[in-house]
Amino acid sequence: MSVFPIRVLMLTVIAFHSDCFAASEHEQQLSLLIRQLDTLDTLAQQASRYEVPESNTRYRFDYARLIQDIQRIRQGVQGYLSPSRAQPRDPTELVGDYRLDTPSVEPSP
């Protein structure tokens, strides 16, 4: 058996799974965070589709704002894991307030 096919196979495996070999524990934790954010994003989008605003509540949860913040966090972590270029970061902060006032259904006098 030739050594050449074994080397090619080893290089192929290393090339396709290099992130497993090169990623530090810190980077692995950030990759896990990305997967958790993806799950949270999916759950928030599903919940927003099934939300039925009740007429007697004053506040409701702002799913759109939550989804935007999740996407912003994901972009920040992905930007750290695979930076495209050395540019200053966007200083926009997360909103964090997810309560919306429900408009009154009664007309004002």
trRosetta pair geometry for C-beta under 8 A, 3 or more apart (Angstrom, degrees):
i j d omega theta_ij theta_ji phi_ij phi_ji
1 5 7.6 -86 179 49 91 118
1 6 7.6 74 143 -37 113 114
2 5 5.7 91 80 5 99 93
2 6 7.7 -169 103 1 60 90
3 6 5.7 -65 -161 42 46 113
3 7 6.1 45 147 -23 77 107
4 7 5.8 -59 -148 36 30 110
4 8 6.4 29 157 -18 66 106
5 8 5.6 -53 -144 37 34 112
5 9 6.2 37 156 -20 67 105
6 9 5.7 -53 -148 37 31 112
6 10 6.3 30 153 -18 64 106
7 10 5.7 -54 -145 37 31 110
7 11 6.2 29 156 -16 66 107
8 11 5.9 -56 -146 39 29 109
8 12 6.2 32 154 -22 64 107
9 12 5.7 -54 -148 35 29 113
9 13 6.4 28 155 -17 64 105
10 13 5.9 -54 -148 36 31 109
10 14 6.3 28 155 -16 65 109
11 14 5.7 -56 -144 41 31 111
11 15 6.1 34 156 -24 66 107
12 15 5.7 -54 -145 34 28 111
12 16 6.4 14 162 -7 64 109
13 16 6.3 -64 -145 43 27 100
13 17 5.9 -19 170 23 65 115
14 17 6.6 -78 -131 60 21 81
14 18 5.9 55 163 -80 63 81
14 21 6.7 -14 -144 2 80 154
15 18 6.1 -14 -145 -36 22 112
17 20 4.6 -21 172 22 93 121
17 21 6.7 88 121 -15 83 96
18 21 5.7 -62 -152 43 43 105
18 22 5.4 16 160 -3 79 118
19 22 6.1 -63 -124 52 28 95
19 23 5.1 36 175 -36 68 116
20 23 6.5 -34 -115 23 15 110
23 27 4.2 -129 -160 91 89 124
23 28 5.2 112 134 -57 123 80
23 31 7.1 -11 -158 -17 152 137
24 27 4.9 98 50 8 72 100
24 28 7.1 -130 99 -4 40 88
25 28 5.5 -52 -148 36 35 115
25 29 6.4 39 151 -22 65 102
26 29 5.8 -54 -153 32 30 111
26 30 6.7 27 149 -15 63 105
27 30 5.5 -51 -148 37 37 112
27 31 6.4 41 151 -21 66 102
27 81 6.3 115 -147 -122 95 94
28 31 5.5 -50 -148 34 34 113
28 32 6.5 38 150 -19 63 102
29 32 5.5 -50 -152 35 34 114
29 33 6.5 40 147 -23 64 102
30 33 5.2 -46 -149 32 37 117
30 34 6.7 45 149 -23 64 96
30 77 5.3 -178 -170 -167 102 109
30 80 6.8 -103 -160 88 156 122
30 81 5.8 -177 117 -70 133 113
31 34 5.5 -44 -153 27 36 115
31 35 6.9 35 149 -15 63 100
31 81 7.0 106 -72 -116 78 151
32 35 5.7 -53 -153 36 36 111
32 36 6.4 35 150 -17 67 106
33 36 5.6 -55 -147 39 33 111
33 37 6.2 37 153 -20 66 104
33 77 5.9 -140 98 -136 122 162
34 37 5.7 -54 -148 36 30 112
34 38 6.5 36 151 -23 63 102
34 74 6.2 92 -132 -139 76 86
34 77 5.7 -159 -73 107 90 134
34 78 6.6 90 -109 -68 128 87
34 81 7.7 -42 -47 -8 139 154
35 38 5.5 -49 -151 31 34 116
35 39 6.7 34 150 -17 64 102
36 39 5.6 -51 -151 35 36 112
36 40 6.3 35 151 -17 67 106
37 40 5.5 -52 -142 40 34 112
37 41 6.1 40 154 -24 65 105
37 70 5.6 160 -166 -171 94 93
37 73 6.1 -154 -120 95 141 112
37 74 4.8 177 127 -79 148 99
37 77 7.5 165 -5 30 153 144
38 41 5.7 -52 -147 34 28 114
38 42 6.5 30 153 -19 62 104
38 74 7.5 96 -61 -112 67 137
39 42 5.7 -54 -151 34 31 112
39 43 6.4 28 153 -16 65 107
40 43 5.7 -55 -147 39 32 111
40 44 6.2 31 155 -19 66 107
40 70 5.8 -159 103 -127 111 137
41 44 5.8 -55 -145 37 28 109
41 45 6.3 27 156 -17 64 107
41 67 6.2 88 -142 -136 80 79
41 70 4.8 176 -83 127 89 145
41 71 7.0 89 -113 -63 131 72
41 74 7.5 -10 -49 -40 138 144
42 45 5.9 -58 -149 37 28 109
42 46 6.4 27 154 -17 64 107
43 46 5.8 -55 -147 37 31 111
43 47 6.2 29 156 -18 66 108
44 47 5.7 -54 -144 38 31 110
44 48 6.3 32 155 -23 64 106
44 63 5.5 163 177 -156 90 95
44 66 5.3 -143 -148 108 144 121
44 67 5.2 -178 115 -75 132 85
44 70 6.6 175 21 -12 152 152
45 48 5.8 -52 -146 33 31 111
45 49 6.7 32 154 -21 62 103
45 63 7.5 138 -94 166 32 123
45 67 6.3 81 -70 -104 80 133
46 49 5.9 -57 -156 31 33 111
46 50 6.7 7 157 0 66 111
47 50 6.2 -71 -147 48 32 97
47 51 6.4 54 152 -52 67 95
47 63 6.2 -171 93 -108 96 136
48 51 5.6 -31 -147 -3 34 121
48 63 3.5 -169 -86 111 111 160
48 64 6.9 109 -133 -53 149 63
48 67 7.3 -43 -26 -36 150 130
51 60 7.2 102 178 -177 131 123
51 61 7.4 -133 -118 59 141 98
51 63 6.7 -159 -26 -16 147 138
53 57 7.4 -131 -171 53 70 115
53 60 5.7 -47 -119 -84 91 156
53 102 6.4 155 -167 -129 117 120
54 57 4.5 77 74 -4 105 109
54 60 7.9 161 31 -88 76 108
55 105 5.5 -13 -156 -15 104 150
57 60 6.3 98 108 -67 129 80
57 102 5.6 95 97 -3 76 155
58 101 6.7 -40 165 -144 76 67
58 102 5.7 -169 -175 35 21 101
59 99 4.8 -12 -169 -171 132 100
59 100 6.3 141 -158 70 70 44
59 101 6.2 -46 -100 -101 69 37
59 102 6.2 -146 -84 -13 13 92
60 99 7.7 139 68 -156 28 56
60 100 5.2 -28 63 62 77 101
60 102 5.4 86 -14 -70 102 103
61 66 7.5 -1 164 -21 100 135
61 98 5.6 9 -159 144 74 106
61 99 7.0 -43 -106 -101 45 50
61 100 7.4 34 123 14 5 95
62 65 4.2 22 128 20 118 117
62 66 6.5 146 100 -18 70 87
62 97 7.8 41 34 116 138 61
62 98 4.6 -149 49 -162 90 62
62 99 6.7 -74 -8 -8 102 5
62 100 4.6 116 -67 -38 99 108
63 66 5.4 -57 -148 39 37 114
63 67 6.1 38 155 -22 71 105
63 98 7.8 65 -66 -164 29 113
64 67 5.8 -54 -148 35 29 111
64 68 6.5 31 152 -19 63 105
65 68 5.6 -51 -149 35 33 113
65 69 6.5 32 153 -17 65 105
65 95 5.6 -70 -173 66 118 145
65 97 7.6 -37 139 80 156 57
65 98 5.7 -170 81 -113 119 73
66 69 5.8 -57 -150 37 32 110
66 70 6.4 34 152 -21 66 104
66 98 5.3 35 -60 -116 100 131
67 70 5.6 -50 -146 34 33 113
67 71 6.4 33 154 -18 64 105
68 71 5.8 -56 -150 37 31 111
68 72 6.3 33 151 -22 64 107
68 95 7.8 42 86 9 118 121
69 72 5.4 -52 -146 35 34 114
69 73 6.4 35 155 -18 66 102
69 94 4.8 68 -135 -146 110 106
69 95 6.3 -113 -71 34 118 85
69 96 7.2 119 -113 -65 154 48
70 73 5.9 -53 -150 36 31 109
70 74 6.3 33 151 -20 64 107
71 74 5.6 -54 -146 37 32 114
71 75 6.3 34 154 -21 65 105
72 75 5.8 -51 -147 34 30 112
72 76 6.6 32 153 -20 62 105
72 92 7.6 -102 -144 98 138 111
72 94 6.4 173 86 -93 142 87
73 76 5.7 -56 -153 34 32 113
73 77 6.5 26 154 -14 67 105
73 94 7.4 19 -58 -84 94 131
74 77 6.0 -58 -148 39 30 105
74 78 6.1 25 157 -13 67 111
75 78 5.8 -57 -140 44 28 108
75 79 6.0 35 156 -25 64 108
76 79 5.6 -53 -146 34 27 114
76 80 6.7 27 153 -18 61 102
76 89 7.8 48 -125 -150 95 124
77 80 5.7 -53 -154 33 34 111
77 81 6.4 27 152 -15 67 108
78 81 5.6 -55 -141 41 35 108
78 82 6.4 -29 175 38 70 94
79 82 7.4 -84 -133 66 19 57
79 83 6.0 50 175 -101 64 65
79 84 7.6 -59 -136 1 78 87
79 89 7.8 124 122 -115 151 97
80 83 6.9 3 -131 -59 19 91
83 86 7.2 44 156 -75 136 52
84 87 8.0 -7 75 7 91 115
95 98 7.9 116 103 -65 108 63
104 108 7.3 87 82 -57 140 87
